[in-house]
Amino acid sequence: MKIILIFSIVIRLYIFLFIVFSFSASAKPAQVAIVIDDIGYRATDKQVLTIPGNITYSVLPQTPYGKRIAEVANNRAHDVILHIPMESTHGKKLGPGALTSDMDENTLKSSLAQSFKEMPFALGINNHMGSHLTTLAKPMLWTMEFLKERELFFLDSVTSSKTLGRKIAGKIGVPAMSRHVFLDNHLNHDYIAGQFKQLITKAKKNQLAIAIAHPHPETVASLTKLIPLLKSHNIELVPLSKLYPAINQTSALTAQAE
């Protein structure tokens, strides 16, 4: 009888602890990072600095306004990364600091070094375009070797479903993540709000999600309205770098767009 009583108490205690810990886990906020890239060519790009919360800024190298905007963001304790142009399947103009498939190892790494010389506080890179280059093993290996040497990270913008970015990064130990949602492929509030809803859904499902958007006035206006809604969904807006401990435990989603 005494054994049965003890067993009953243990079972009840186990159930109680299970409920408590389950509640705690469900109450833990999901996390999202919002990366604004394509920054640097227009003076009006500085408007992105008015978006509320822990926005991450991805800046094009060697552009008229990029360095100054990056410095302001860095001084305000925001994450800054470099938005490195990479060769596209569409033959689009790439601009300064671009990585292309005809580069040898030294040329590619020298180009990256020059870009980081301009903004040495940058924490990593994501690809601008790159639907061709990110599918090529050698250029991506050289890119990841450069990042590993400097203890930097890679965010794959996922402009091709065949990207090798995260695969190669993982092989040599470079922290890498993938974009989940593009917020502003169409510049109207209803579309952006719909994509933001997708971001919320993915964050709730996976406990984290990463969005990319661009420095358009429509995007700035929409995000200024939408970001405060995250709190009501128990979602925290965090700097991109904060997701690294979590990303290793969660399968990143992928999508194709450019």
Backbone torsions as a table, in degrees:
resi	resn	phi	psi	omega
1	MET	NA	-43.6	-179.5
2	LYS	-63.7	-39.9	179.6
3	ILE	-63.6	-42.0	179.5
4	ILE	-62.5	-40.9	179.8
5	LEU	-63.3	-45.8	179.5
6	ILE	-62.2	-43.5	179.5
7	PHE	-60.7	-41.0	179.4
8	SER	-63.1	-41.5	179.3
9	ILE	-64.5	-43.1	-180.0
10	VAL	-61.8	-44.1	179.9
11	ILE	-61.8	-44.2	-179.9
12	ARG	-64.0	-40.3	178.4
13	LEU	-63.6	-42.0	179.1
14	TYR	-61.1	-45.5	179.7
15	ILE	-62.5	-42.6	179.3
16	PHE	-60.8	-47.3	-179.3
17	LEU	-65.3	-37.5	178.0
18	PHE	-61.2	-43.6	179.5
19	ILE	-64.7	-43.7	-179.5
20	VAL	-61.5	-48.3	-177.3
21	PHE	-70.6	-33.0	176.4
22	SER	-65.0	-41.0	178.5
23	PHE	-64.6	-41.9	-180.0
24	SER	-62.4	-41.3	-179.2
25	ALA	-65.6	-41.8	-178.4
26	SER	-70.3	-25.3	-178.8
27	ALA	-81.9	-14.5	-179.4
28	LYS	-66.6	128.2	-177.1
29	PRO	-64.8	140.9	166.5
30	ALA	-71.9	163.1	-177.3
31	GLN	-126.4	138.9	173.6
32	VAL	-128.4	148.6	170.2
33	ALA	-118.1	136.9	175.8
34	ILE	-116.1	119.5	-178.4
35	VAL	-106.4	123.3	173.4
36	ILE	-99.1	115.2	179.6
37	ASP	-116.7	-170.1	-173.9
38	ASP	66.1	23.9	-177.2
39	ILE	-85.8	134.2	169.4
40	GLY	142.5	-24.1	-174.4
41	TYR	-89.5	-22.5	-175.2
42	ARG	-119.9	140.4	177.0
43	ALA	-59.7	-32.1	-179.0
44	THR	-69.5	-11.3	178.5
45	ASP	-60.9	-20.7	-179.0
46	LYS	-64.3	-15.4	178.9
47	GLN	-62.1	-22.0	-179.9
48	VAL	-64.0	-20.5	179.7
49	LEU	-69.8	-11.4	179.5
50	THR	-90.4	-9.7	-179.7
51	ILE	-65.6	133.0	-175.7
52	PRO	-73.3	149.8	171.8
53	GLY	94.3	-173.4	-174.4
54	ASN	-81.9	66.4	177.8
55	ILE	-73.7	142.9	172.8
56	THR	-102.2	134.4	-175.7
57	TYR	-110.0	126.9	178.4
58	SER	-114.1	116.5	-165.7
59	VAL	-113.1	132.9	176.5
60	LEU	-69.4	135.4	-178.5
61	PRO	-74.0	151.3	171.9
62	GLN	54.9	46.6	177.6
63	THR	-116.0	160.8	-173.0
64	PRO	-59.1	-35.6	-173.1
65	TYR	-119.7	-3.7	-173.7
66	GLY	-62.1	-48.9	-175.4
67	LYS	-61.2	-44.0	-178.0
68	ARG	-65.5	-43.7	178.9
69	ILE	-63.7	-41.0	178.6
70	ALA	-62.3	-41.1	179.8
71	GLU	-64.4	-41.5	178.3
72	VAL	-63.5	-46.2	179.4
73	ALA	-60.7	-43.9	179.5
74	ASN	-63.2	-41.2	178.9
75	ASN	-65.5	-23.8	177.1
76	ARG	-92.1	11.0	175.5
77	ALA	69.8	26.7	172.2
78	HIS	-87.7	151.9	170.6
79	ASP	-68.3	135.3	174.1
80	VAL	-125.0	131.6	173.1
81	ILE	-127.7	167.2	178.0
82	LEU	-95.5	137.1	179.0
83	HIS	-99.0	89.5	-170.4
84	ILE	-83.8	119.8	176.5
85	PRO	-63.7	134.4	177.4
86	MET	-132.8	150.7	-173.5
87	GLU	-57.5	135.6	-178.6
88	SER	-104.9	157.2	174.1
89	THR	-70.6	-16.3	-175.2
90	HIS	-93.7	-0.5	178.5
91	GLY	68.0	27.9	-178.9
92	LYS	-71.5	151.4	176.5
93	LYS	-63.5	132.8	-171.7
94	LEU	-99.3	-37.3	-178.3
95	GLY	89.3	-178.8	-176.0
96	PRO	-63.1	151.2	176.5
97	GLY	75.6	14.2	-175.0
98	ALA	-76.9	148.3	173.7
99	LEU	-107.6	130.1	-176.9
100	THR	-129.8	163.2	-174.3
101	SER	-71.6	-15.7	179.4
102	ASP	-89.0	0.7	178.5
103	MET	-78.7	143.0	169.1
104	ASP	-86.4	177.9	-174.6
105	GLU	-59.2	-47.4	-177.0
106	ASN	-63.8	-41.2	-178.9
107	THR	-65.5	-43.4	-179.5
108	LEU	-63.7	-47.6	-178.4
109	LYS	-68.2	-33.2	177.0
110	SER	-66.3	-37.6	177.5
111	SER	-63.5	-43.8	177.2
112	LEU	-63.2	-41.5	180.0
113	ALA	-61.9	-39.4	178.9
114	GLN	-64.6	-40.0	178.8
115	SER	-64.7	-41.4	179.8
116	PHE	-74.1	-23.8	176.0
117	LYS	-63.0	-34.6	178.7
118	GLU	-70.4	-38.0	-178.0
119	MET	-133.5	74.6	-173.6
120	PRO	-67.2	-14.9	179.8
121	PHE	-84.0	-4.9	179.9
122	ALA	-62.8	140.9	-173.0
123	LEU	-93.2	-11.7	-177.2
124	GLY	175.0	-160.4	-180.0
125	ILE	-139.7	157.7	158.4
126	ASN	-131.5	159.7	-174.9
127	ASN	-85.8	134.9	169.9
128	HIS	-94.9	118.7	-169.5
129	MET	59.8	-127.3	175.2
130	GLY	88.8	14.8	-177.6
131	SER	-64.9	-18.9	174.2
132	HIS	-95.6	-52.6	-172.6
133	LEU	-62.1	-36.9	-177.3
134	THR	-69.4	-9.6	177.4
135	THR	-95.7	0.3	-176.3
136	LEU	-103.9	126.8	-171.8
137	ALA	-66.1	-47.6	-174.2
138	LYS	-64.7	-52.1	179.5
139	PRO	-59.6	-36.3	179.6
140	MET	-71.6	-34.9	175.8
141	LEU	-63.5	-45.1	179.5
142	TRP	-62.9	-39.3	178.2
143	THR	-61.9	-46.2	-178.7
144	MET	-67.8	-35.0	176.1
145	GLU	-61.9	-41.3	177.3
146	PHE	-61.6	-45.8	-178.6
147	LEU	-65.2	-41.1	-179.4
148	LYS	-63.2	-42.2	-178.8
149	GLU	-59.8	-32.4	-177.4
150	ARG	-101.9	5.2	179.4
151	GLU	58.4	49.7	178.9
152	LEU	-111.2	167.0	-179.7
153	PHE	-116.4	168.7	-178.9
154	PHE	-124.6	131.0	169.7
155	LEU	-112.3	118.4	178.4
156	ASP	-83.5	118.0	178.2
157	SER	-70.4	-13.2	178.4
158	VAL	57.4	63.4	175.5
159	THR	-91.9	-1.2	172.5
160	SER	-144.6	138.7	176.4
161	SER	-69.5	-13.0	-179.1
162	LYS	-99.2	13.1	-178.6
163	THR	-55.9	141.8	176.9
164	LEU	-105.4	4.6	-171.8
165	GLY	-52.9	-59.5	-176.1
166	ARG	-69.6	-33.9	179.9
167	LYS	-61.8	-48.6	-178.9
168	ILE	-70.9	-38.8	177.2
169	ALA	-58.0	-44.1	-179.6
170	GLY	-62.9	-36.2	-178.3
171	LYS	-65.5	-33.4	-176.9
172	ILE	-108.6	6.1	171.7
173	GLY	86.6	28.8	174.7
174	VAL	-94.5	126.5	175.7
175	PRO	-58.7	129.2	-175.9
176	ALA	-144.0	145.6	178.8
177	MET	-136.4	168.5	176.5
178	SER	-125.1	146.2	174.8
179	ARG	-69.1	140.2	177.6
180	HIS	-100.4	-38.8	-173.4
181	VAL	-138.8	134.9	163.4
182	PHE	-92.8	125.6	-173.1
183	LEU	-85.2	-28.8	-166.4
184	ASP	-134.9	47.2	172.7
185	ASN	-64.1	-25.0	172.8
186	HIS	-123.8	135.4	-170.8
187	LEU	-95.7	66.3	168.5
188	ASN	-141.5	152.6	-170.9
189	HIS	-62.6	-39.5	-178.0
190	ASP	-60.8	-41.6	179.0
191	TYR	-66.3	-47.6	-178.6
192	ILE	-61.6	-40.5	178.3
193	ALA	-63.7	-37.4	177.2
194	GLY	-64.7	-41.5	177.2
195	GLN	-67.7	-35.7	177.5
196	PHE	-64.6	-36.4	176.2
197	LYS	-63.4	-39.6	175.5
198	GLN	-61.5	-40.5	178.0
199	LEU	-59.2	-44.9	178.7
200	ILE	-61.5	-44.4	-179.8
201	THR	-60.9	-45.4	-179.7
202	LYS	-66.3	-38.2	179.1
203	ALA	-64.9	-41.9	179.3
204	LYS	-65.4	-36.2	-178.2
205	LYS	-72.8	-40.6	-171.0
206	ASN	-111.0	-1.4	-176.2
207	GLN	71.4	-1.1	173.9
208	LEU	-160.8	156.1	175.1
209	ALA	-160.7	152.6	-178.5
210	ILE	-125.3	129.3	177.7
211	ALA	-117.1	149.5	172.0
212	ILE	-119.4	137.1	175.4
213	ALA	-139.7	-176.9	-170.6
214	HIS	-135.6	162.6	-171.2
215	PRO	-82.5	53.5	176.9
216	HIS	-93.0	146.3	177.4
217	PRO	-55.4	-38.9	-179.8
218	GLU	-64.3	-38.0	179.3
219	THR	-67.7	-45.3	179.3
220	VAL	-59.5	-45.4	-179.3
221	ALA	-63.5	-43.6	-178.4
222	SER	-67.2	-45.5	-178.9
223	LEU	-65.6	-33.1	177.3
224	THR	-61.0	-33.5	177.6
225	LYS	-81.9	-36.2	-170.0
226	LEU	-84.7	-36.0	-174.8
227	ILE	-57.7	-40.1	178.1
228	PRO	-60.7	-18.2	179.9
229	LEU	-72.7	-19.0	-176.8
230	LEU	-58.6	-38.2	-176.4
231	LYS	-59.2	-38.9	-178.7
232	SER	-68.9	-16.7	176.7
233	HIS	-99.6	9.3	-177.8
234	ASN	57.7	45.7	178.7
235	ILE	-123.3	135.6	-178.2
236	GLU	-107.2	131.2	173.9
237	LEU	-85.8	120.0	-173.9
238	VAL	-126.4	158.9	171.6
239	PRO	-61.1	147.1	-178.9
240	LEU	-53.1	-41.5	-176.4
241	SER	-61.8	-23.8	-178.3
242	LYS	-71.6	-18.4	-177.3
243	LEU	-79.8	-12.2	-173.9
244	TYR	-58.8	-43.4	177.7
245	PRO	-60.5	-34.9	-177.6
246	ALA	-79.3	-34.2	-172.6
247	ILE	-63.7	-27.9	-179.2
248	ASN	-71.8	-12.9	-178.5
249	GLN	-108.3	1.3	-173.5
250	THR	-131.6	137.6	176.3
251	SER	-75.9	120.6	179.0
252	ALA	-74.8	142.1	177.1
253	LEU	-84.4	156.7	177.4
254	THR	-129.5	159.2	177.5
255	ALA	-152.4	162.8	-179.1
256	GLN	-116.1	125.3	176.7
257	ALA	-165.9	157.9	173.0
258	GLU	-156.7	NA	NA
